[in-house]
Amino acid sequence: MNITFQTLKNTGYRPQVTTQSKYTPRAEKARGDYDTVNIRRPQAAQDDEESFARMLAQRTAAQIGEGASPERVKDLSRRIAEGTYQPNAQRIAGRLLGLS
């Protein structure tokens, strides 16, 4: 691949702009008198987010059951060892997304 760069002559569409020399601050302004910007969320918004997160955690914990029974775990272990276990990808994805 061969790439050639060409410069266009000044057609008057865009005037030539000369660059200025590097700016050096004057001594009286360089002492650190600058404006500052502090961005904070209101305390009410922080409290709302914390209470929402707490409520979400409680609901999630309530929806999680006690887990699989020991018989179910043994059955799955046996099927995996035998090579007969075929997971359902659609069902797993739905459960991860909270659709089922």
MDAnalysis code that builds the backbone (N, CA, C; Angstrom):
import MDAnalysis as mda
import numpy as np

u = mda.Universe.empty(300, n_residues=100, atom_resindex=np.repeat(np.arange(100), 3), trajectory=True)
u.add_TopologyAttr("name", ["N", "CA", "C"] * 100)
u.add_TopologyAttr("resid", np.arange(1, 101))
u.add_TopologyAttr("resname", ["MET", "ASN", "ILE", "THR", "PHE", "GLN", "THR", "LEU", "LYS", "ASN", "THR", "GLY", "TYR", "ARG", "PRO", "GLN", "VAL", "THR", "THR", "GLN", "SER", "LYS", "TYR", "THR", "PRO", "ARG", "ALA", "GLU", "LYS", "ALA", "ARG", "GLY", "ASP", "TYR", "ASP", "THR", "VAL", "ASN", "ILE", "ARG", "ARG", "PRO", "GLN", "ALA", "ALA", "GLN", "ASP", "ASP", "GLU", "GLU", "SER", "PHE", "ALA", "ARG", "MET", "LEU", "ALA", "GLN", "ARG", "THR", "ALA", "ALA", "GLN", "ILE", "GLY", "GLU", "GLY", "ALA", "SER", "PRO", "GLU", "ARG", "VAL", "LYS", "ASP", "LEU", "SER", "ARG", "ARG", "ILE", "ALA", "GLU", "GLY", "THR", "TYR", "GLN", "PRO", "ASN", "ALA", "GLN", "ARG", "ILE", "ALA", "GLY", "ARG", "LEU", "LEU", "GLY", "LEU", "SER"])
u.atoms.positions = np.array([
    [0.859, -1.165, 0.000],
    [0.000, 0.000, 0.000],
    [0.904, 1.225, 0.000],
    [0.606, 2.134, -0.865],
    [1.381, 3.358, -0.976],
    [0.472, 4.528, -0.652],
    [0.842, 5.315, 0.353],
    [0.031, 6.457, 0.763],
    [0.836, 7.720, 0.500],
    [0.234, 8.654, -0.199],
    [0.885, 9.918, -0.499],
    [0.065, 11.041, 0.099],
    [0.713, 11.895, 0.856],
    [0.044, 13.043, 1.438],
    [0.362, 14.266, 0.606],
    [-0.668, 15.022, 0.295],
    [-0.480, 16.231, -0.472],
    [-1.085, 17.389, 0.289],
    [-0.418, 18.508, 0.211],
    [-0.976, 19.693, 0.845],
    [-1.690, 20.502, -0.218],
    [-2.788, 21.118, 0.175],
    [-3.552, 21.941, -0.746],
    [-3.068, 23.377, -0.649],
    [-3.086, 24.050, -1.742],
    [-2.721, 25.461, -1.723],
    [-3.842, 26.235, -1.058],
    [-3.502, 27.384, -0.522],
    [-4.492, 28.224, 0.139],
    [-5.470, 28.728, -0.915],
    [-6.696, 28.231, -0.857],
    [-7.702, 28.617, -1.846],
    [-8.585, 29.743, -1.344],
    [-8.332, 30.232, -0.154],
    [-9.166, 31.283, 0.394],
    [-10.322, 30.743, 1.205],
    [-10.511, 29.427, 1.134],
    [-11.598, 28.826, 1.911],
    [-11.305, 28.945, 3.396],
    [-10.084, 28.636, 3.760],
    [-9.655, 28.765, 5.146],
    [-8.383, 29.605, 5.170],
    [-8.392, 30.688, 5.901],
    [-7.181, 31.514, 5.933],
    [-6.068, 30.815, 6.706],
    [-4.862, 31.113, 6.360],
    [-3.713, 30.567, 7.071],
    [-3.667, 31.175, 8.463],
    [-3.414, 30.363, 9.448],
    [-3.339, 30.818, 10.823],
    [-1.945, 30.517, 11.331],
    [-1.305, 31.498, 11.859],
    [0.028, 31.274, 12.414],
    [-0.121, 30.887, 13.876],
    [0.745, 30.033, 14.326],
    [0.690, 29.602, 15.715],
    [1.418, 30.602, 16.586],
    [0.911, 30.767, 17.756],
    [1.537, 31.681, 18.694],
    [2.668, 30.969, 19.410],
    [3.576, 31.760, 19.929],
    [4.654, 31.154, 20.693],
    [4.077, 30.574, 21.980],
    [4.849, 29.732, 22.608],
    [4.395, 29.062, 23.816],
    [4.067, 30.092, 24.895],
    [2.948, 29.930, 25.555],
    [2.492, 30.872, 26.576],
    [3.286, 30.678, 27.847],
    [3.780, 31.740, 28.375],
    [4.439, 31.689, 29.676],
    [3.677, 32.612, 30.614],
    [3.219, 32.091, 31.746],
    [2.431, 32.923, 32.656],
    [3.288, 34.005, 33.290],
    [2.635, 35.097, 33.575],
    [3.334, 36.171, 34.266],
    [3.553, 35.755, 35.718],
    [4.557, 36.295, 36.317],
    [4.952, 35.886, 37.669],
    [3.851, 36.142, 38.688],
    [3.110, 37.238, 38.572],
    [2.101, 37.542, 39.587],
    [0.896, 36.603, 39.509],
    [0.661, 35.949, 38.357],
    [-0.464, 35.017, 38.253],
    [-0.050, 33.577, 38.528],
    [1.197, 33.309, 38.596],
    [1.676, 31.937, 38.750],
    [1.733, 31.493, 40.203],
    [1.257, 32.268, 41.123],
    [1.392, 31.917, 42.529],
    [0.333, 30.934, 43.016],
    [-0.687, 30.625, 42.205],
    [-1.652, 29.612, 42.587],
    [-3.025, 30.140, 42.913],
    [-3.323, 31.364, 42.549],
    [-4.663, 31.896, 42.773],
    [-5.563, 31.455, 41.622],
    [-6.102, 30.271, 41.731],
    [-6.941, 29.732, 40.670],
    [-8.326, 29.430, 41.220],
    [-9.278, 29.432, 40.341],
    [-10.623, 29.032, 40.729],
    [-10.646, 27.529, 40.955],
    [-11.496, 27.088, 41.840],
    [-11.656, 25.652, 42.056],
    [-13.114, 25.285, 41.821],
    [-13.309, 24.064, 41.422],
    [-14.647, 23.553, 41.187],
    [-14.813, 22.291, 42.023],
    [-15.829, 22.277, 42.853],
    [-16.147, 21.100, 43.661],
    [-17.492, 20.571, 43.194],
    [-17.506, 19.310, 42.794],
    [-18.742, 18.696, 42.323],
    [-19.126, 17.615, 43.317],
    [-20.275, 17.777, 43.915],
    [-20.764, 16.800, 44.890],
    [-22.235, 16.539, 44.644],
    [-22.626, 15.346, 44.956],
    [-24.050, 15.031, 44.909],
    [-24.676, 15.481, 46.209],
    [-25.919, 15.890, 46.155],
    [-26.597, 16.242, 47.411],
    [-26.675, 15.025, 48.324],
    [-26.674, 15.258, 49.611],
    [-26.729, 14.171, 50.587],
    [-27.984, 13.327, 50.392],
    [-29.089, 13.953, 50.002],
    [-30.334, 13.207, 49.790],
    [-30.165, 12.185, 48.680],
    [-29.442, 12.549, 47.608],
    [-29.224, 11.616, 46.502],
    [-28.369, 10.443, 46.949],
    [-27.352, 10.708, 47.787],
    [-26.522, 9.625, 48.293],
    [-27.334, 8.685, 49.175],
    [-28.181, 9.263, 50.028],
    [-29.022, 8.440, 50.897],
    [-29.987, 7.594, 50.078],
    [-30.562, 8.192, 49.016],
    [-31.487, 7.447, 48.159],
    [-30.790, 6.266, 47.504],
    [-29.570, 6.485, 47.012],
    [-28.834, 5.400, 46.365],
    [-28.498, 4.299, 47.356],
    [-28.096, 4.671, 48.552],
    [-27.764, 3.670, 49.560],
    [-28.992, 2.874, 49.977],
    [-30.132, 3.545, 50.154],
    [-31.335, 2.817, 50.547],
    [-31.825, 1.931, 49.405],
    [-31.672, 2.392, 48.160],
    [-32.052, 1.569, 47.020],
    [-31.175, 0.326, 46.938],
    [-29.867, 0.506, 47.125],
    [-28.954, -0.636, 47.082],
    [-29.270, -1.619, 48.202],
    [-29.583, -1.103, 49.369],
    [-29.927, -1.965, 50.509],
    [-31.205, -2.749, 50.221],
    [-32.220, -2.058, 49.678],
    [-33.487, -2.714, 49.350],
    [-33.285, -3.780, 48.271],
    [-32.466, -3.463, 47.268],
    [-32.196, -4.413, 46.195],
    [-31.478, -5.648, 46.725],
    [-30.523, -5.448, 47.618],
    [-29.807, -6.573, 48.218],
    [-30.745, -7.444, 49.042],
    [-31.664, -6.829, 49.784],
    [-32.606, -7.605, 50.583],
    [-33.546, -8.416, 49.701],
    [-34.037, -7.803, 48.621],
    [-34.930, -8.544, 47.717],
    [-34.212, -9.697, 47.040],
    [-32.988, -9.454, 46.631],
    [-32.217, -10.513, 45.978],
    [-31.962, -11.655, 46.941],
    [-31.600, -11.331, 48.167],
    [-31.347, -12.373, 49.156],
    [-32.616, -13.154, 49.457],
    [-33.765, -12.479, 49.453],
    [-35.024, -13.165, 49.727],
    [-35.409, -14.097, 48.581],
    [-35.035, -13.749, 47.357],
    [-35.393, -14.574, 46.207],
    [-34.506, -15.806, 46.073],
    [-33.334, -15.721, 46.644],
    [-32.434, -16.868, 46.570],
    [-32.927, -17.904, 47.574],
    [-33.180, -19.076, 47.080],
    [-33.665, -20.140, 47.958],
    [-32.530, -20.711, 48.784],
    [-32.821, -21.794, 49.405],
    [-31.813, -22.448, 50.242],
    [-30.813, -23.223, 49.409],
    [-31.029, -23.310, 48.133],
    [-30.104, -24.031, 47.273],
    [-30.678, -25.373, 46.866],
    [-29.869, -26.107, 46.178],
    [-30.305, -27.415, 45.686],
    [-30.250, -28.443, 46.813],
    [-31.154, -29.385, 46.720],
    [-31.172, -30.454, 47.722],
    [-29.972, -31.373, 47.502],
    [-29.560, -32.092, 48.551],
    [-28.425, -33.018, 48.396],
    [-28.683, -34.088, 47.331],
    [-29.950, -34.510, 47.195],
    [-30.267, -35.516, 46.177],
    [-30.045, -34.949, 44.771],
    [-30.444, -33.695, 44.562],
    [-30.263, -33.045, 43.259],
    [-28.778, -32.904, 42.933],
    [-27.965, -32.538, 43.927],
    [-26.526, -32.391, 43.732],
    [-25.901, -33.731, 43.369],
    [-26.313, -34.799, 44.060],
    [-25.778, -36.132, 43.758],
    [-26.167, -36.564, 42.348],
    [-27.422, -36.301, 41.962],
    [-27.883, -36.658, 40.623],
    [-27.084, -35.914, 39.551],
    [-26.883, -34.608, 39.751],
    [-26.104, -33.832, 38.774],
    [-24.657, -34.309, 38.723],
    [-24.073, -34.602, 39.874],
    [-22.693, -35.103, 39.914],
    [-22.571, -36.410, 39.133],
    [-23.557, -37.285, 39.320],
    [-23.537, -38.567, 38.618],
    [-23.643, -38.354, 37.110],
    [-24.585, -37.476, 36.690],
    [-24.783, -37.229, 35.258],
    [-23.566, -36.570, 34.619],
    [-22.904, -35.686, 35.362],
    [-21.690, -35.051, 34.836],
    [-20.589, -36.088, 34.685],
    [-20.428, -36.936, 35.698],
    [-19.390, -37.975, 35.650],
    [-19.629, -38.941, 34.495],
    [-20.896, -39.260, 34.228],
    [-21.234, -40.168, 33.132],
    [-21.136, -39.495, 31.775],
    [-21.165, -38.144, 31.765],
    [-21.125, -37.417, 30.499],
    [-22.490, -37.273, 29.866],
    [-23.554, -37.514, 30.600],
    [-24.903, -37.414, 30.046],
    [-25.585, -36.085, 30.356],
    [-24.923, -35.220, 31.148],
    [-25.539, -33.940, 31.510],
    [-25.409, -32.966, 30.347],
    [-26.519, -32.442, 29.887],
    [-26.562, -31.456, 28.806],
    [-27.224, -30.188, 29.328],
    [-26.433, -29.172, 29.691],
    [-27.043, -27.943, 30.212],
    [-27.825, -27.208, 29.133],
    [-28.892, -26.542, 29.533],
    [-29.732, -25.762, 28.633],
    [-29.240, -24.318, 28.656],
    [-28.535, -23.915, 27.600],
    [-27.933, -22.576, 27.558],
    [-28.988, -21.477, 27.619],
    [-30.130, -21.669, 26.967],
    [-31.187, -20.655, 26.990],
    [-31.723, -20.443, 28.407],
    [-31.912, -21.531, 29.120],
    [-32.431, -21.435, 30.485],
    [-31.417, -20.772, 31.414],
    [-30.143, -21.118, 31.250],
    [-29.097, -20.518, 32.076],
    [-29.028, -19.017, 31.824],
    [-29.051, -18.615, 30.553],
    [-29.003, -17.192, 30.211],
    [-30.221, -16.457, 30.779],
    [-31.380, -17.070, 30.675],
    [-32.587, -16.451, 31.218],
    [-32.515, -16.280, 32.710],
    [-31.970, -17.270, 33.399],
    [-31.841, -17.172, 34.859],
    [-30.841, -16.105, 35.235],
    [-29.738, -15.999, 34.492],
    [-28.746, -14.962, 34.783],
    [-29.318, -13.571, 34.584],
    [-30.187, -13.433, 33.604],
    [-30.797, -12.124, 33.318],
    [-32.051, -11.869, 34.142],
    [-32.441, -12.850, 34.941],
    [-33.615, -12.690, 35.791],
    [-34.915, -12.802, 35.027],
    [-34.902, -13.500, 33.899],
    [-36.115, -13.628, 33.076],
    [-36.972, -14.813, 33.481],
    [-36.417, -15.718, 34.232],
    [-37.214, -16.873, 34.642],
    [-36.961, -17.233, 36.072],
])
